[in-house]
Amino acid sequence: MLGPGLAALPTQGFLEEYQMTTQIRNRSRSTLFAVLSFPFVALWNLLSLIVQLVGRLLAVSIGLVLLIAGALVSLTIVGAIIGVPLFIVGLLLVLRGIF
């Protein structure tokens, strides 16, 4: 004993407290990841739904059209606000149609 209630080795209570702290930290990290990844997961699920409804070939075709339209709109600086997301959605639609 090092003193009243103090031991040289960690006690079971200390170990349980450490494990609870680790679980809370891991839970908050997984919650943060879920919140931050939600827009990407939702977009991917929407693209999956489109591919299921219209078929792979048409999905790739629509994706290529969106890719080209996004690139053309992005040529102007003001149009980049609309063009870049359009390009990204087209790219994801092509990738989802292929894979």
N, CA and C atoms as an extended XYZ file, in Angstrom:
297
Properties=species:S:1:pos:R:3:atomname:S:1:resname:S:1:resid:I:1 pbc="F F F"
N         0.829       -1.181        0.000 N   MET     1
C         0.000        0.000        0.000 CA  MET     1
C         0.875        1.246        0.000 C   MET     1
N         0.463        2.189       -0.764 N   LEU     2
C         1.159        3.459       -0.789 CA  LEU     2
C         0.525        4.470        0.151 C   LEU     2
N        -0.611        4.191        0.614 N   GLY     3
C        -1.328        5.099        1.502 CA  GLY     3
C        -2.760        4.610        1.619 C   GLY     3
N        -3.617        5.384        2.259 N   PRO     4
C        -5.004        4.935        2.405 CA  PRO     4
C        -5.702        4.849        1.053 C   PRO     4
N        -6.045        3.642        0.645 N   GLY     5
C        -6.769        3.429       -0.611 CA  GLY     5
C        -5.905        3.487       -1.854 C   GLY     5
N        -4.617        3.645       -1.740 N   LEU     6
C        -3.735        3.711       -2.900 CA  LEU     6
C        -2.939        2.415       -2.984 C   LEU     6
N        -2.839        1.859       -4.156 N   ALA     7
C        -2.105        0.609       -4.349 CA  ALA     7
C        -1.045        0.819       -5.420 C   ALA     7
N        -0.051       -0.013       -5.417 N   ALA     8
C         1.017        0.089       -6.404 CA  ALA     8
C         0.526       -0.351       -7.782 C   ALA     8
N        -0.453       -1.250       -7.827 N   LEU     9
C        -1.001       -1.730       -9.091 CA  LEU     9
C        -2.387       -1.122       -9.314 C   LEU     9
N        -2.765       -0.887      -10.592 N   PRO    10
C        -4.100       -0.343      -10.852 CA  PRO    10
C        -5.178       -1.298      -10.334 C   PRO    10
N        -6.188       -0.750       -9.744 N   THR    11
C        -7.265       -1.572       -9.203 CA  THR    11
C        -8.299       -1.857      -10.277 C   THR    11
N        -9.216       -2.734       -9.956 N   GLN    12
C       -10.282       -3.083      -10.896 CA  GLN    12
C       -11.138       -1.863      -11.212 C   GLN    12
N       -11.380       -1.017      -10.204 N   GLY    13
C       -12.179        0.190      -10.424 CA  GLY    13
C       -11.525        1.133      -11.419 C   GLY    13
N       -10.206        1.283      -11.305 N   PHE    14
C        -9.476        2.129      -12.245 CA  PHE    14
C        -9.562        1.571      -13.658 C   PHE    14
N        -9.431        0.248      -13.764 N   LEU    15
C        -9.511       -0.396      -15.073 CA  LEU    15
C       -10.893       -0.214      -15.689 C   LEU    15
N       -11.949       -0.372      -14.880 N   GLU    16
C       -13.305       -0.192      -15.394 CA  GLU    16
C       -13.547        1.253      -15.828 C   GLU    16
N       -13.026        2.193      -15.056 N   GLU    17
C       -13.180        3.605      -15.416 CA  GLU    17
C       -12.449        3.912      -16.714 C   GLU    17
N       -11.266        3.359      -16.881 N   TYR    18
C       -10.513        3.548      -18.112 CA  TYR    18
C       -11.258        2.958      -19.315 C   TYR    18
N       -11.828        1.763      -19.151 N   GLN    19
C       -12.568        1.128      -20.235 CA  GLN    19
C       -13.810        1.930      -20.601 C   GLN    19
N       -14.512        2.471      -19.593 N   MET    20
C       -15.691        3.280      -19.868 CA  MET    20
C       -15.305        4.554      -20.617 C   MET    20
N       -14.214        5.183      -20.219 N   THR    21
C       -13.746        6.383      -20.897 CA  THR    21
C       -13.388        6.072      -22.340 C   THR    21
N       -12.742        4.949      -22.572 N   THR    22
C       -12.383        4.548      -23.931 CA  THR    22
C       -13.628        4.280      -24.763 C   THR    22
N       -14.630        3.634      -24.183 N   GLN    23
C       -15.868        3.361      -24.913 CA  GLN    23
C       -16.580        4.654      -25.279 C   GLN    23
N       -16.616        5.607      -24.362 N   ILE    24
C       -17.258        6.890      -24.654 CA  ILE    24
C       -16.512        7.607      -25.760 C   ILE    24
N       -15.187        7.586      -25.701 N   ARG    25
C       -14.383        8.241      -26.729 CA  ARG    25
C       -14.612        7.584      -28.082 C   ARG    25
N       -14.640        6.255      -28.137 N   ASN    26
C       -14.873        5.547      -29.398 CA  ASN    26
C       -16.275        5.821      -29.928 C   ASN    26
N       -17.266        5.873      -29.040 N   ARG    27
C       -18.640        6.130      -29.451 CA  ARG    27
C       -18.755        7.533      -30.045 C   ARG    27
N       -18.080        8.516      -29.439 N   SER    28
C       -18.164        9.877      -29.958 CA  SER    28
C       -17.454        9.982      -31.302 C   SER    28
N       -16.383        9.223      -31.483 N   ARG    29
C       -15.700        9.224      -32.779 CA  ARG    29
C       -16.570        8.603      -33.856 C   ARG    29
N       -17.236        7.500      -33.537 N   SER    30
C       -18.080        6.857      -34.532 CA  SER    30
C       -19.292        7.723      -34.842 C   SER    30
N       -19.824        8.438      -33.854 N   THR    31
C       -20.938        9.346      -34.090 CA  THR    31
C       -20.500       10.507      -34.973 C   THR    31
N       -19.331       11.050      -34.710 N   LEU    32
C       -18.806       12.147      -35.518 CA  LEU    32
C       -18.584       11.680      -36.951 C   LEU    32
N       -18.043       10.480      -37.120 N   PHE    33
C       -17.829        9.955      -38.464 CA  PHE    33
C       -19.162        9.762      -39.184 C   PHE    33
N       -20.170        9.269      -38.473 N   ALA    34
C       -21.483        9.062      -39.085 CA  ALA    34
C       -22.095       10.384      -39.523 C   ALA    34
N       -21.940       11.405      -38.708 N   VAL    35
C       -22.497       12.720      -39.056 CA  VAL    35
C       -21.765       13.316      -40.253 C   VAL    35
N       -20.447       13.220      -40.255 N   LEU    36
C       -19.676       13.813      -41.350 CA  LEU    36
C       -19.810       13.050      -42.654 C   LEU    36
N       -20.019       11.749      -42.583 N   SER    37
C       -20.114       10.959      -43.811 CA  SER    37
C       -21.541       10.850      -44.333 C   SER    37
N       -22.530       11.378      -43.600 N   PHE    38
C       -23.924       11.247      -44.019 CA  PHE    38
C       -24.192       11.798      -45.415 C   PHE    38
N       -23.708       13.007      -45.797 N   PRO    39
C       -24.009       13.497      -47.149 CA  PRO    39
C       -23.475       12.585      -48.243 C   PRO    39
N       -22.305       12.024      -48.031 N   PHE    40
C       -21.725       11.149      -49.040 CA  PHE    40
C       -22.481        9.822      -49.135 C   PHE    40
N       -22.881        9.286      -47.995 N   VAL    41
C       -23.649        8.043      -47.981 CA  VAL    41
C       -25.012        8.256      -48.622 C   VAL    41
N       -25.643        9.385      -48.316 N   ALA    42
C       -26.960        9.682      -48.896 CA  ALA    42
C       -26.857        9.848      -50.403 C   ALA    42
N       -25.817       10.539      -50.872 N   LEU    43
C       -25.624       10.712      -52.316 CA  LEU    43
C       -25.377        9.365      -52.989 C   LEU    43
N       -24.557        8.524      -52.378 N   TRP    44
C       -24.269        7.210      -52.949 CA  TRP    44
C       -25.528        6.347      -53.005 C   TRP    44
N       -26.362        6.413      -51.959 N   ASN    45
C       -27.609        5.653      -51.964 CA  ASN    45
C       -28.569        6.166      -53.031 C   ASN    45
N       -28.607        7.487      -53.237 N   LEU    46
C       -29.440        8.048      -54.299 CA  LEU    46
C       -28.969        7.572      -55.665 C   LEU    46
N       -27.664        7.561      -55.866 N   LEU    47
C       -27.134        7.090      -57.142 CA  LEU    47
C       -27.411        5.600      -57.338 C   LEU    47
N       -27.353        4.831      -56.280 N   SER    48
C       -27.675        3.406      -56.358 CA  SER    48
C       -29.130        3.208      -56.761 C   SER    48
N       -30.010        4.030      -56.212 N   LEU    49
C       -31.422        3.951      -56.563 CA  LEU    49
C       -31.636        4.288      -58.033 C   LEU    49
N       -30.953        5.313      -58.526 N   ILE    50
C       -31.066        5.687      -59.936 CA  ILE    50
C       -30.587        4.551      -60.820 C   ILE    50
N       -29.465        3.934      -60.463 N   VAL    51
C       -28.923        2.830      -61.260 CA  VAL    51
C       -29.899        1.658      -61.273 C   VAL    51
N       -30.508        1.364      -60.137 N   GLN    52
C       -31.467        0.264      -60.080 CA  GLN    52
C       -32.698        0.561      -60.917 C   GLN    52
N       -33.135        1.799      -60.919 N   LEU    53
C       -34.360        2.140      -61.636 CA  LEU    53
C       -34.151        2.214      -63.150 C   LEU    53
N       -33.065        2.791      -63.592 N   VAL    54
C       -32.899        3.021      -65.036 CA  VAL    54
C       -31.934        2.053      -65.701 C   VAL    54
N       -31.191        1.302      -64.962 N   GLY    55
C       -30.250        0.370      -65.569 CA  GLY    55
C       -28.862        0.954      -65.673 C   GLY    55
N       -27.912        0.063      -65.810 N   ARG    56
C       -26.506        0.477      -65.793 CA  ARG    56
C       -26.106        1.308      -67.013 C   ARG    56
N       -26.498        0.900      -68.183 N   LEU    57
C       -26.071        1.607      -69.391 CA  LEU    57
C       -26.618        3.027      -69.420 C   LEU    57
N       -27.885        3.173      -69.087 N   LEU    58
C       -28.477        4.507      -69.069 CA  LEU    58
C       -27.871        5.350      -67.946 C   LEU    58
N       -27.544        4.735      -66.824 N   ALA    59
C       -26.921        5.467      -65.714 CA  ALA    59
C       -25.543        5.988      -66.118 C   ALA    59
N       -24.778        5.174      -66.816 N   VAL    60
C       -23.463        5.619      -67.286 CA  VAL    60
C       -23.632        6.739      -68.304 C   VAL    60
N       -24.617        6.622      -69.174 N   SER    61
C       -24.869        7.668      -70.170 CA  SER    61
C       -25.262        8.982      -69.508 C   SER    61
N       -26.175        8.919      -68.543 N   ILE    62
C       -26.575       10.128      -67.826 CA  ILE    62
C       -25.386       10.710      -67.068 C   ILE    62
N       -24.569        9.844      -66.486 N   GLY    63
C       -23.379       10.302      -65.774 CA  GLY    63
C       -22.403       11.021      -66.684 C   GLY    63
N       -22.203       10.499      -67.883 N   LEU    64
C       -21.304       11.160      -68.832 CA  LEU    64
C       -21.850       12.516      -69.256 C   LEU    64
N       -23.153       12.597      -69.457 N   VAL    65
C       -23.758       13.882      -69.820 CA  VAL    65
C       -23.579       14.890      -68.683 C   VAL    65
N       -23.799       14.450      -67.448 N   LEU    66
C       -23.598       15.343      -66.301 CA  LEU    66
C       -22.135       15.736      -66.141 C   LEU    66
N       -21.234       14.805      -66.421 N   LEU    67
C       -19.804       15.107      -66.370 CA  LEU    67
C       -19.448       16.210      -67.350 C   LEU    67
N       -19.890       16.066      -68.584 N   ILE    68
C       -19.582       17.054      -69.633 CA  ILE    68
C       -20.243       18.387      -69.308 C   ILE    68
N       -21.506       18.340      -68.878 N   ALA    69
C       -22.214       19.578      -68.539 CA  ALA    69
C       -21.533       20.285      -67.367 C   ALA    69
N       -21.117       19.527      -66.378 N   GLY    70
C       -20.428       20.123      -65.234 CA  GLY    70
C       -19.105       20.747      -65.621 C   GLY    70
N       -18.377       20.103      -66.521 N   ALA    71
C       -17.099       20.657      -66.973 CA  ALA    71
C       -17.319       21.931      -67.787 C   ALA    71
N       -18.344       21.941      -68.622 N   LEU    72
C       -18.610       23.131      -69.438 CA  LEU    72
C       -19.096       24.302      -68.585 C   LEU    72
N       -19.947       24.022      -67.628 N   VAL    73
C       -20.440       25.091      -66.760 CA  VAL    73
C       -19.316       25.623      -65.876 C   VAL    73
N       -18.369       24.790      -65.521 N   SER    74
C       -17.270       25.201      -64.649 CA  SER    74
C       -16.242       26.072      -65.358 C   SER    74
N       -16.354       26.209      -66.651 N   LEU    75
C       -15.395       27.055      -67.367 CA  LEU    75
C       -15.498       28.510      -66.924 C   LEU    75
N       -16.687       28.944      -66.570 N   THR    76
C       -16.829       30.283      -66.010 CA  THR    76
C       -16.673       30.178      -64.492 C   THR    76
N       -16.120       31.185      -63.893 N   ILE    77
C       -15.861       31.137      -62.455 CA  ILE    77
C       -17.168       31.115      -61.675 C   ILE    77
N       -18.149       31.875      -62.124 N   VAL    78
C       -19.431       31.905      -61.439 CA  VAL    78
C       -20.149       30.567      -61.586 C   VAL    78
N       -20.005       29.925      -62.734 N   GLY    79
C       -20.658       28.646      -62.972 CA  GLY    79
C       -20.027       27.497      -62.227 C   GLY    79
N       -18.854       27.712      -61.649 N   ALA    80
C       -18.177       26.634      -60.916 CA  ALA    80
C       -18.960       26.216      -59.681 C   ALA    80
N       -19.770       27.119      -59.153 N   ILE    81
C       -20.570       26.789      -57.973 CA  ILE    81
C       -21.558       25.675      -58.314 C   ILE    81
N       -22.088       25.683      -59.515 N   ILE    82
C       -23.019       24.644      -59.967 CA  ILE    82
C       -22.273       23.537      -60.699 C   ILE    82
N       -21.240       23.891      -61.449 N   GLY    83
C       -20.552       22.934      -62.307 CA  GLY    83
C       -19.766       21.863      -61.576 C   GLY    83
N       -19.100       22.234      -60.505 N   VAL    84
C       -18.278       21.254      -59.781 CA  VAL    84
C       -19.147       20.168      -59.138 C   VAL    84
N       -20.219       20.520      -58.414 N   PRO    85
C       -21.077       19.445      -57.889 CA  PRO    85
C       -21.722       18.611      -58.994 C   PRO    85
N       -22.077       19.245      -60.104 N   LEU    86
C       -22.642       18.519      -61.239 CA  LEU    86
C       -21.630       17.523      -61.797 C   LEU    86
N       -20.394       17.951      -61.896 N   PHE    87
C       -19.316       17.083      -62.362 CA  PHE    87
C       -19.116       15.901      -61.411 C   PHE    87
N       -19.131       16.188      -60.112 N   ILE    88
C       -18.917       15.136      -59.113 CA  ILE    88
C       -20.053       14.122      -59.143 C   ILE    88
N       -21.301       14.604      -59.239 N   VAL    89
C       -22.444       13.687      -59.308 CA  VAL    89
C       -22.366       12.841      -60.577 C   VAL    89
N       -21.978       13.446      -61.690 N   GLY    90
C       -21.809       12.689      -62.931 CA  GLY    90
C       -20.737       11.628      -62.811 C   GLY    90
N       -19.619       11.984      -62.185 N   LEU    91
C       -18.529       11.033      -61.993 CA  LEU    91
C       -18.968        9.864      -61.098 C   LEU    91
N       -19.672       10.193      -60.011 N   LEU    92
C       -20.145        9.138      -59.130 CA  LEU    92
C       -21.187        8.244      -59.812 C   LEU    92
N       -22.011        8.841      -60.655 N   LEU    93
C       -23.009        8.050      -61.379 CA  LEU    93
C       -22.339        7.104      -62.381 C   LEU    93
N       -21.299        7.575      -63.038 N   VAL    94
C       -20.554        6.709      -63.957 CA  VAL    94
C       -19.886        5.574      -63.180 C   VAL    94
N       -19.242        5.917      -62.058 N   LEU    95
C       -18.585        4.878      -61.257 CA  LEU    95
C       -19.580        3.871      -60.709 C   LEU    95
N       -20.745        4.360      -60.273 N   ARG    96
C       -21.767        3.445      -59.743 CA  ARG    96
C       -22.331        2.576      -60.855 C   ARG    96
N       -22.453        3.118      -62.044 N   GLY    97
C       -22.954        2.326      -63.168 CA  GLY    97
C       -21.970        1.259      -63.616 C   GLY    97
N       -20.689        1.546      -63.499 N   ILE    98
C       -19.667        0.586      -63.916 CA  ILE    98
C       -19.490       -0.503      -62.863 C   ILE    98
N       -19.455       -0.112      -61.607 N   PHE    99
C       -19.215       -1.082      -60.542 CA  PHE    99
C       -20.515       -1.389      -59.916 C   PHE    99
